[in-house]
């Protein structure tokens, strides 16, 4: 009996070793193997997009990616993620909701219904992006916006939104909030019991390394997007080398365990998402980010946020 148990144990160990070796070989030959792109714009959308949801999911699966998160500034994507899961299969697809004016702004009921959508693929709640008070994507002039912080405190409407996020173990993203607003929002979120927080493309919104380190110390994950580092030279998917070095140094300073990388692609004229992710990983590695850290920011940290196994 002991001999049989020993043989079974040895067999399981051998299978585990073979599985790990195969996984490592796959990553060695394909940088996209097992990666998750947390920031994917796709059609149909209000803005023109370079690829549809379903075609993106098919492409990501073909390229060996583990999963994607569909983002739309104007409408929920949990239902679209569930449809893609049923249609394509073999890849994890998630969605969420951005709390812009088109869904009622800081609308807790919209978040509640997103979380309850069939398939439960809705995992992410972005605070206002295109309708953020921060003028990040807008020129001067009057416009309507959704405030998240007033007089140094989160606006009252955020309390119920946070309650729904915490109850459903959703991921809070800070949207296009300023770094100062994000720190206020992160503090309130942790007090409300929210366990998973991402600072949306923090450096692009002006966060310094010291601010990002402080955000990470407060429990937030810092997002770095390839779209912000693109340097268009002909039709090649290249990154601006100085910008990529700045990104590498920031990840090292903050600690890769507190960071994720993704594409933020889908715009006409830009590379498709898998091409961007591949180029990002290659550029990070070429500029000094270790394989271990790349594994964290591209695979393990996103998986952990989404509740997927990391081993």
C-alpha positions in Angstrom: 0.0 0.0 0.0 2.8 2.4 1.0 4.6 1.5 -2.3 1.5 2.3 -4.3 1.1 5.6 -2.5 4.7 6.4 -3.1 4.3 5.7 -6.8 1.2 7.9 -7.0 3.0 10.7 -5.3 6.0 10.4 -7.6 3.7 10.4 -10.6 1.9 13.5 -9.4 5.2 15.2 -8.8 6.4 14.3 -12.2 3.2 15.6 -13.8 3.6 18.9 -11.9 7.2 19.2 -13.0 6.3 18.5 -16.6 3.4 21.0 -16.5 5.7 23.7 -15.0 8.3 22.9 -17.6 5.8 23.2 -20.4 4.4 26.4 -19.0 7.9 27.9 -18.7 8.8 26.8 -22.3 5.6 28.5 -23.5 6.4 31.8 -21.8 10.0 31.6 -23.2 8.7 31.2 -26.7 5.6 33.4 -26.4 5.7 36.5 -24.1 1.9 36.6 -24.1 1.4 33.1 -22.6 -0.8 33.4 -19.6 -1.0 37.2 -19.7 -4.2 39.2 -18.8 -4.9 42.6 -20.5 -6.9 44.6 -17.9 -7.7 47.6 -20.1 -9.2 46.7 -23.5 -11.3 49.0 -25.6 -13.3 47.3 -28.4 -16.4 47.8 -30.5 -19.2 48.3 -30.7 -18.6 51.7 -29.0 -19.5 55.4 -29.2 -15.9 56.1 -30.4 -14.4 54.2 -33.4 -12.6 51.1 -32.4 -10.1 48.9 -34.3 -11.7 45.6 -33.5 -14.9 44.1 -32.0 -15.2 42.4 -28.7 -15.6 38.9 -30.2 -12.8 39.3 -32.6 -10.5 40.6 -29.9 -11.4 37.6 -27.6 -10.7 35.2 -30.5 -7.4 36.9 -31.2 -6.3 37.0 -27.6 -7.1 33.3 -27.2 -5.1 32.5 -30.4 -2.1 34.4 -29.1 -2.1 32.4 -25.9 -3.4 35.0 -23.5 -5.2 34.0 -20.3 -7.8 36.7 -20.3 -8.9 40.3 -21.0 -11.1 42.9 -19.3 -13.4 44.8 -21.7 -13.7 48.5 -20.9 -16.2 51.0 -22.3 -16.5 54.6 -21.1 -20.3 54.8 -21.7 -21.9 51.4 -21.1 -21.6 48.3 -19.0 -19.5 45.4 -20.4 -20.4 42.5 -18.0 -23.0 41.2 -20.4 -20.7 41.5 -23.4 -18.0 39.6 -21.5 -20.5 36.8 -20.7 -21.5 36.6 -24.4 -17.9 36.4 -25.5 -17.2 33.6 -22.9 -20.1 31.6 -24.3 -19.2 32.3 -27.9 -15.5 31.7 -27.8 -14.6 29.8 -24.7 -11.1 28.8 -23.5 -10.2 32.3 -22.3 -11.3 34.4 -19.3 -13.3 37.5 -20.3 -14.4 40.1 -17.7 -16.2 43.4 -17.9 -17.3 46.3 -15.7 -18.8 49.7 -15.6 -17.5 53.2 -15.8 -19.5 55.7 -13.7 -19.8 58.4 -16.3 -22.9 60.5 -17.0 -24.3 57.9 -19.5 -25.0 55.5 -16.6 -26.1 58.1 -14.1 -22.7 59.0 -12.7 -22.1 57.7 -9.2 -25.1 55.3 -9.5 -25.0 52.5 -7.0 -27.9 50.8 -8.6 -26.1 50.5 -11.9 -23.2 48.9 -10.1 -25.5 46.6 -8.2 -27.2 45.4 -11.5 -23.8 45.0 -13.2 -22.6 42.7 -10.4 -25.8 40.6 -10.7 -25.6 40.2 -14.5 -25.8 36.6 -15.7 -22.4 35.0 -15.7 -21.0 37.4 -13.1 -18.3 38.5 -15.4 -18.6 42.1 -14.2 -15.7 42.7 -11.9 -14.5 46.3 -12.3 -16.0 49.6 -11.3 -14.2 52.6 -12.8 -14.9 56.0 -11.2 -15.6 58.7 -13.8 -13.3 58.7 -16.7 -14.3 60.8 -19.7 -16.7 62.7 -17.4 -14.2 63.2 -14.5 -14.0 66.7 -13.1 -10.2 66.5 -13.9 -9.7 68.0 -17.3 -7.4 65.2 -18.4 -8.9 64.6 -21.8 -10.7 67.9 -22.4 -9.8 71.3 -23.7 -10.8 74.6 -21.9 -14.4 75.6 -21.7 -17.6 74.7 -19.8 -18.7 71.0 -19.7 -20.7 68.8 -17.4 -18.8 66.4 -15.2 -19.1 64.0 -12.3 -17.3 65.1 -9.1 -15.8 62.5 -6.8 -14.1 64.7 -4.2 -15.3 67.9 -2.7 -13.7 69.9 0.1 -11.1 67.2 0.6 -13.7 64.4 1.1 -15.4 61.9 -1.2 -18.8 63.2 -2.3 -21.7 61.7 -0.3 -23.0 59.6 -3.3 -19.8 57.5 -3.3 -20.6 55.9 0.0 -23.3 53.6 -1.4 -21.2 52.8 -4.5 -18.4 51.7 -2.2 -20.8 49.7 -0.2 -21.9 47.7 -3.3 -18.3 47.2 -4.4 -17.3 45.9 -1.0 -20.3 43.6 -0.7 -19.7 42.0 -4.1 -15.9 41.9 -3.8 -15.5 44.0 -6.9 -12.5 45.9 -8.1 -12.5 49.7 -7.7 -10.6 51.8 -10.2 -9.9 55.5 -9.6 -10.8 56.5 -13.2 -9.4 59.8 -14.4 -9.2 61.3 -10.9 -6.2 63.4 -10.0 -3.5 61.9 -7.9 -4.6 64.0 -4.9 -8.2 62.8 -5.4 -7.1 59.2 -5.8 -5.4 59.2 -2.4 -8.5 60.5 -0.8 -10.6 57.9 -2.6 -8.3 55.1 -1.8 -8.3 55.9 1.9 -12.1 56.0 2.0 -12.3 52.8 0.0 -10.2 50.8 2.4 -12.2 52.1 5.3 -15.4 50.9 3.5 -13.9 47.4 3.3 -12.9 47.4 -0.4 -10.0 45.0 -0.8 -9.1 45.5 -4.5 -8.2 49.0 -5.8 -6.4 50.0 -8.9 -5.1 53.5 -9.7 -6.0 53.9 -13.4 -2.9 54.8 -15.5 -1.5 56.8 -12.6 1.6 58.2 -14.3 -0.4 59.4 -17.3 -2.6 61.4 -14.9 0.4 63.0 -13.3 1.2 60.9 -10.3 4.8 61.1 -9.1 6.8 58.0 -8.0 6.5 59.1 -4.4 2.7 59.5 -4.7 2.4 56.0 -6.3 4.5 54.5 -3.6 2.2 56.1 -1.1 -0.9 54.8 -2.9 0.7 51.3 -3.0 1.4 51.5 0.8 -2.3 52.3 1.2 -3.2 49.0 -0.5 -3.7 50.1 -4.2 -2.3 48.5 -7.3 -0.8 50.9 -9.8 -1.7 50.5 -13.5 0.8 51.2 -16.3 -0.6 51.2 -19.9 1.3 50.7 -23.1 -0.8 53.2 -25.0 0.8 56.0 -22.9 4.3 54.9 -24.0 3.7 54.4 -27.7 6.1 56.2 -30.1 4.9 55.9 -33.6 7.7 55.3 -36.1 6.2 54.3 -39.4 3.7 51.5 -38.8 5.8 49.8 -36.1 4.5 49.1 -32.6 7.4 50.8 -30.7 7.7 52.4 -27.3 9.4 55.7 -26.6 12.6 54.4 -25.0 13.0 57.2 -22.5 9.3 56.7 -21.4 9.7 53.0 -21.1 12.8 53.4 -18.9 10.8 55.8 -16.7 8.1 53.1 -16.5 10.6 50.4 -15.6 12.2 52.6 -12.9 8.8 53.4 -11.5 7.8 49.8 -11.2 11.1 48.9 -9.5 10.7 51.8 -7.1 7.1 51.0 -6.2 7.6 47.2 -6.2 6.3 44.9 -9.0 4.0 43.2 -6.4 2.0 46.5 -6.4 1.7 47.0 -10.2 0.0 45.7 -13.3 0.6 46.4 -17.0 -2.0 46.4 -19.8 -2.6 47.9 -23.2 -5.3 50.5 -23.1 -5.6 49.9 -26.9 -8.4 49.7 -29.4 -8.0 53.1 -31.1 -7.9 53.1 -34.9 -4.3 53.5 -36.1 -2.8 51.9 -32.9 -1.6 48.3 -32.7 -4.1 45.6 -31.7 -4.1 44.7 -28.0 -2.0 41.5 -28.1 0.6 43.2 -30.3 0.8 46.0 -27.8 1.1 43.7 -24.8 3.8 41.7 -26.6 5.8 44.8 -27.5 5.3 46.2 -23.9 6.7 43.0 -22.3 9.7 42.9 -24.7 10.4 46.6 -24.1 10.2 46.2 -20.3 12.6 43.2 -20.4 15.0 45.0 -22.8 15.1 47.9 -20.4 15.9 46.0 -17.2 12.7 44.6 -15.7 13.2 41.0 -14.6 11.3 38.0 -15.8 10.0 37.6 -12.2 8.7 41.1 -12.1 7.1 40.8 -15.6 5.4 37.6 -14.4 3.9 39.6 -11.5 2.7 42.6 -13.4 1.4 40.8 -16.5 0.1 37.5 -15.1 -0.1 37.0 -11.4 -1.2 40.4 -10.1 -4.1 40.7 -12.6 -5.1 37.1 -11.9 -5.2 37.8 -8.2 -7.4 40.9 -8.7 -9.8 38.9 -10.8 -10.0 36.0 -8.3 -8.2 33.5 -10.6 -5.6 31.0 -9.4 -2.0 32.3 -9.5 -0.1 29.0 -9.3 
